[in-house]
Amino acid sequence: MHPAFSVIFLTTLIGVGQGVFLALFTGQSYSALELLPIQDSMRFYGNGAIIALVFLIGGLVASFFHLGRPERAWRAATQWRTSWLSREVIALPILMFFVFVYGAMQRFGWDQTLFTNTAGVTLQLSLVVATLGMLATFALFICTGMIYACLKFLQEWYTPLTVINYTLLGTASGFVLVTAFASYSAPELMRFYGIWSTIIIVGAFFTRAASLFRNNRIKAKSTLQTALGVRHNKIQQKSMGFMGGSVNTRDFFHHASLMFMKRMKWIFLVLVFPVPIILLWLGMSNNSTSILLAAFIVQYLGLIAERWFFFAQANHPQNLYYQTI
């Protein structure tokens, strides 16, 4: 498939926003159970929610560049009964609403303690809102991943690993960013987020490697014979069937060389997984916000390459017919 950069930025940006919010929810949950020190609501959770919201809005803006008629974007939500894309269009603003409410409660001191038990465990209203946001976050991950995982004719995408990888990679990028943010605004939480970031990155590496291993061994169900409806054993295509290019030759194939594809694969494997882990632990050892921020930047650049490779690797069956260009 031909990777559209608007979709690449959409999926990576909202993935960061979702990961940041999950990190905030995780930190507050641990604090509520007295497993972590309680943080300043406005400085850490409030500003963290703003960061998450900025990335979610950035992804939403990026999505408009993929629309032929942006003024009709609202129609994308009308087919929610059958379309995962429509469900994503609905899930994204719902998540943004919960992140906004959560951030406002933390920033303006609107949070309230609902109850405290004898062990000292507290339940705050903001944590209830965060729980709803957490559910919306995972719903959005599922919707985004299923847009591609539900397509049976694109065998590289038609696997549960697609949804799992979207979830883990997005969560990892958000946790890495919050590690850098915590080193500045809540240093006592830096190692907590750094350790969790490492665990999630390692998990994402194994699931992404599993998808690469699987895709390299796919046996195509479509052949020249099935594509054309001709059973003859020897078929040769001499031309693409018309004088100029078309949507078939532009949008369903990346037109990159095999060498370029191999380079992109190794680029994202290095930038998304080992380099961020090295920078994370180097930054935590030196208590350096700049090194931790570099870990996020490097990983995000790697995620752009990963998402490009994800789209380009999918081989649409129609390319059997339009292989001669």
C-alpha positions as CSV (number, residue, x, y, z in Angstrom):
1,M,0.0,0.0,0.0
2,H,1.0,3.6,-0.5
3,P,1.7,5.2,3.0
4,A,-0.2,8.5,3.5
5,F,1.7,10.7,5.8
6,S,-1.5,12.2,7.2
7,V,-2.5,8.8,8.5
8,I,1.0,8.1,9.7
9,F,1.0,11.3,11.8
10,L,-2.6,10.6,12.9
11,T,-1.9,7.2,14.3
12,T,1.5,8.1,15.9
13,L,0.4,11.4,17.5
14,I,-2.8,10.0,19.0
15,G,-0.8,7.0,20.1
16,V,1.5,9.3,22.1
17,G,-1.5,11.1,23.6
18,Q,-3.1,7.8,24.6
19,G,0.1,6.6,26.1
20,V,0.6,9.8,28.1
21,F,-2.9,9.6,29.5
22,L,-2.4,5.9,30.5
23,A,0.8,6.9,32.2
24,L,-0.9,9.5,34.2
25,F,-3.7,7.1,35.1
26,T,-1.2,4.5,36.2
27,G,0.7,7.0,38.4
28,Q,-2.4,8.3,40.1
29,S,-3.7,4.7,40.7
30,Y,-0.4,3.8,42.4
31,S,-0.6,7.0,44.5
32,A,-4.2,6.2,45.5
33,L,-3.0,2.8,46.8
34,E,-0.1,4.6,48.6
35,L,2.5,2.8,46.4
36,L,3.8,6.1,45.1
37,P,4.1,9.5,46.7
38,I,1.2,11.8,46.0
39,Q,2.0,14.5,43.4
40,D,1.0,18.1,43.0
41,S,-2.2,17.8,41.0
42,M,-1.8,21.0,38.9
43,R,2.0,20.6,38.2
44,F,2.1,17.0,37.2
45,Y,-1.4,15.6,36.4
46,G,-2.9,18.8,35.1
47,N,0.1,19.7,32.9
48,G,0.4,16.1,31.9
49,A,-3.2,16.1,30.7
50,I,-2.5,19.2,28.6
51,I,0.4,17.3,26.9
52,A,-1.9,14.3,26.2
53,L,-4.6,16.6,24.8
54,V,-2.1,18.5,22.6
55,F,-1.0,15.2,20.9
56,L,-4.6,14.0,20.5
57,I,-5.6,17.3,18.9
58,G,-2.4,17.1,16.7
59,G,-3.5,13.7,15.4
60,L,-7.0,15.0,14.8
61,V,-5.7,17.9,12.7
62,A,-3.4,15.5,10.8
63,S,-6.4,13.4,9.8
64,F,-8.0,16.3,7.9
65,F,-5.2,16.3,5.4
66,H,-6.3,12.8,4.3
67,L,-9.8,14.0,3.4
68,G,-10.9,15.0,0.0
69,R,-13.8,17.0,1.4
70,P,-12.9,18.0,5.0
71,E,-16.2,19.9,5.4
72,R,-18.0,16.5,5.2
73,A,-15.8,14.9,7.9
74,W,-18.8,14.5,10.2
75,R,-20.2,11.9,7.8
76,A,-17.4,9.5,8.8
77,A,-19.2,8.8,12.1
78,T,-22.5,7.8,10.5
79,Q,-21.5,4.2,9.8
80,W,-20.6,3.2,13.3
81,R,-22.6,0.0,13.2
82,T,-20.4,-1.6,10.6
83,S,-17.2,0.6,10.2
84,W,-14.2,0.6,12.6
85,L,-13.2,3.9,11.1
86,S,-16.5,5.4,12.2
87,R,-16.0,4.0,15.6
88,E,-12.6,5.5,15.8
89,V,-14.0,8.9,14.7
90,I,-16.4,8.6,17.7
91,A,-13.9,7.2,20.2
92,L,-11.3,9.9,19.6
93,P,-13.5,13.0,20.7
94,I,-14.9,10.9,23.6
95,L,-11.3,10.3,24.9
96,M,-10.4,14.0,24.3
97,F,-13.5,15.0,26.4
98,F,-12.3,12.8,29.4
99,V,-8.8,14.1,29.1
100,F,-10.0,17.7,29.1
101,V,-12.3,17.1,32.1
102,Y,-9.5,15.3,33.9
103,G,-7.0,18.0,33.2
104,A,-9.4,20.8,34.2
105,M,-10.2,19.1,37.5
106,Q,-6.5,18.8,38.3
107,R,-5.5,22.3,37.1
108,F,-8.3,24.2,38.8
109,G,-8.5,22.2,42.0
110,W,-12.0,20.8,41.3
111,D,-11.0,17.3,42.4
112,Q,-12.7,15.8,45.4
113,T,-12.1,12.8,47.7
114,L,-15.0,10.5,47.5
115,F,-13.9,8.2,50.4
116,T,-10.9,7.0,52.3
117,N,-10.8,3.5,53.9
118,T,-9.1,2.5,57.2
119,A,-5.9,1.5,55.3
120,G,-5.6,5.1,54.0
121,V,-6.5,4.2,50.4
122,T,-8.4,7.1,48.8
123,L,-10.7,7.3,45.9
124,Q,-10.7,10.7,44.1
125,L,-13.3,11.9,41.6
126,S,-10.5,12.6,39.1
127,L,-9.5,9.0,39.3
128,V,-13.1,7.9,38.4
129,V,-12.9,10.3,35.4
130,A,-9.4,8.9,34.6
131,T,-10.8,5.3,34.7
132,L,-13.4,6.3,32.1
133,G,-10.7,7.9,30.0
134,M,-8.6,4.7,30.3
135,L,-11.5,2.7,28.9
136,A,-11.9,5.2,26.1
137,T,-8.2,5.0,25.4
138,F,-8.2,1.2,25.0
139,A,-11.4,1.5,22.9
140,L,-9.6,3.9,20.6
141,F,-6.6,1.6,20.3
142,I,-8.9,-1.2,19.3
143,C,-10.8,0.8,16.8
144,T,-7.6,2.2,15.2
145,G,-6.0,-1.2,15.0
146,M,-9.1,-3.0,13.7
147,I,-9.4,-0.6,10.8
148,Y,-6.5,-2.5,9.3
149,A,-6.8,-5.9,11.2
150,C,-10.3,-6.5,9.8
151,L,-9.2,-6.5,6.1
152,K,-9.0,-10.1,5.2
153,F,-7.6,-9.5,1.7
154,L,-4.5,-7.6,3.2
155,Q,-2.9,-10.6,4.8
156,E,-0.1,-8.6,6.4
157,W,-2.7,-6.7,8.5
158,Y,-5.2,-9.4,9.1
159,T,-3.9,-10.5,12.5
160,P,-4.5,-9.7,16.2
161,L,-0.9,-8.6,16.3
162,T,-2.0,-5.4,14.5
163,V,-4.1,-4.2,17.3
164,I,-1.6,-5.4,19.9
165,N,1.2,-3.5,18.2
166,Y,-0.8,-0.3,17.9
167,T,-1.6,-0.5,21.6
168,L,1.9,-1.3,22.9
169,L,3.8,1.1,20.6
170,G,1.5,4.0,21.4
171,T,1.6,3.2,25.1
172,A,5.4,2.9,25.0
173,S,5.8,6.3,23.4
174,G,3.6,8.0,25.9
175,F,5.3,6.4,28.9
176,V,8.7,7.5,27.5
177,L,7.5,11.1,27.2
178,V,6.0,11.1,30.7
179,T,9.4,9.8,32.0
180,A,11.0,12.9,30.6
181,F,8.2,15.0,32.0
182,A,8.4,13.4,35.4
183,S,12.2,14.1,35.6
184,Y,11.3,17.8,35.4
185,S,8.1,18.1,37.4
186,A,8.1,14.9,39.7
187,P,11.6,13.5,40.0
188,E,10.6,10.9,42.5
189,L,8.4,9.3,39.8
190,M,11.1,9.3,37.1
191,R,12.4,5.7,37.7
192,F,8.9,4.4,38.1
193,Y,8.0,5.6,34.6
194,G,11.4,4.6,33.2
195,I,11.0,1.0,34.4
196,W,7.5,0.8,33.0
197,S,8.6,2.3,29.7
198,T,11.4,-0.3,29.4
199,I,8.9,-3.2,30.2
200,I,6.4,-1.9,27.6
201,I,9.1,-1.3,24.9
202,V,10.5,-4.9,25.4
203,G,7.0,-6.3,25.1
204,A,6.3,-4.2,22.0
205,F,9.6,-5.5,20.5
206,F,8.5,-9.1,20.8
207,T,5.1,-8.5,19.4
208,R,6.4,-6.4,16.5
209,A,9.1,-8.9,15.8
210,A,6.4,-11.6,15.8
211,S,4.4,-9.7,13.2
212,L,7.5,-9.3,11.0
213,F,8.3,-13.0,11.3
214,R,4.7,-13.9,10.4
215,N,4.5,-11.5,7.4
216,N,7.8,-12.8,5.9
217,R,6.2,-16.3,5.7
218,I,2.8,-15.4,4.3
219,K,1.7,-17.4,1.3
220,A,-0.3,-15.2,-0.9
221,K,-3.9,-16.4,-1.5
222,S,-4.2,-14.5,-4.7
223,T,-2.3,-15.2,-7.9
224,L,-2.3,-13.8,-11.4
225,Q,-4.8,-16.5,-12.3
226,T,-7.3,-15.6,-9.5
227,A,-6.8,-11.9,-10.1
228,L,-7.7,-12.1,-13.8
229,G,-10.1,-15.1,-13.6
230,V,-7.9,-16.9,-16.1
231,R,-6.7,-20.5,-15.3
232,H,-3.9,-20.7,-17.9
233,N,-0.6,-21.6,-16.2
234,K,1.5,-19.1,-18.2
235,I,0.4,-15.5,-18.0
236,Q,2.5,-12.5,-19.0
237,Q,1.5,-8.9,-18.5
238,K,2.8,-6.5,-21.2
239,S,1.3,-3.2,-20.1
240,M,-0.8,-1.8,-17.3
241,G,-3.8,-1.5,-19.6
242,F,-4.0,2.3,-20.1
243,M,-1.8,5.2,-21.2
244,G,-1.3,7.0,-17.9
245,G,-1.4,6.4,-14.1
246,S,-4.5,6.1,-12.0
247,V,-5.6,5.7,-8.4
248,N,-4.8,2.0,-8.8
249,T,-1.1,2.7,-9.5
250,R,-0.8,5.6,-7.1
251,D,-2.6,4.6,-3.9
252,F,-2.1,0.8,-3.7
253,F,1.7,0.5,-4.1
254,H,4.6,2.4,-2.4
255,H,6.9,2.3,-5.5
256,A,10.0,1.9,-3.2
257,S,12.8,-0.5,-3.9
258,L,13.3,-3.7,-2.0
259,M,16.6,-2.2,-0.6
260,F,14.7,0.9,0.7
261,M,12.1,-1.4,2.4
262,K,14.9,-3.3,4.2
263,R,16.5,-0.1,5.3
264,M,13.3,1.2,6.7
265,K,12.7,-2.0,8.6
266,W,16.1,-1.8,10.3
267,I,15.8,1.9,10.9
268,F,12.6,1.5,12.9
269,L,13.8,-1.6,14.7
270,V,16.8,0.3,16.0
271,L,15.1,3.7,16.7
272,V,12.0,2.4,18.4
273,F,13.4,-0.3,20.7
274,P,17.1,-0.4,21.7
275,V,18.1,3.3,21.4
276,P,15.3,4.6,23.5
277,I,16.0,2.0,26.2
278,I,19.7,3.0,26.3
279,L,18.8,6.7,26.4
280,L,16.2,6.1,29.1
281,W,18.6,4.5,31.5
282,L,21.4,6.9,30.6
283,G,19.0,9.8,31.4
284,M,17.8,8.2,34.6
285,S,21.4,7.6,35.7
286,N,22.3,11.3,35.1
287,N,18.9,12.7,36.1
288,S,18.9,14.4,32.7
289,T,15.6,15.7,31.3
290,S,17.3,16.5,27.9
291,I,18.5,12.9,27.5
292,L,15.1,11.5,28.4
293,L,13.4,13.9,26.0
294,A,15.9,12.7,23.3
295,A,14.8,9.2,24.0
296,F,11.2,10.2,23.2
297,I,12.2,12.1,20.0
298,V,14.3,9.3,18.7
299,Q,11.6,6.8,19.4
300,Y,8.9,9.0,17.7
301,L,11.0,9.3,14.6
302,G,11.4,5.5,14.6
303,L,7.6,5.2,15.0
304,I,7.1,7.3,11.9
305,A,9.4,4.9,10.0
306,E,7.6,1.9,11.6
307,R,4.2,3.2,10.5
308,W,5.5,3.9,7.0
309,F,6.8,0.3,6.8
310,F,3.5,-1.1,8.3
311,F,1.5,0.5,5.4
312,A,4.0,-0.2,2.7
313,Q,4.4,-3.8,3.6
314,A,0.8,-4.6,2.9
315,N,0.5,-6.0,-0.6
316,H,-2.9,-5.3,-2.1
317,P,-4.1,-8.1,-4.4
318,Q,-4.8,-5.6,-7.2
319,N,-1.0,-5.1,-7.6
320,L,-1.0,-8.5,-9.3
321,Y,-2.8,-6.9,-12.2
322,Y,-1.0,-3.5,-12.1
323,Q,2.5,-4.9,-11.6
324,T,3.7,-3.7,-15.0
325,I,4.0,0.1,-14.9
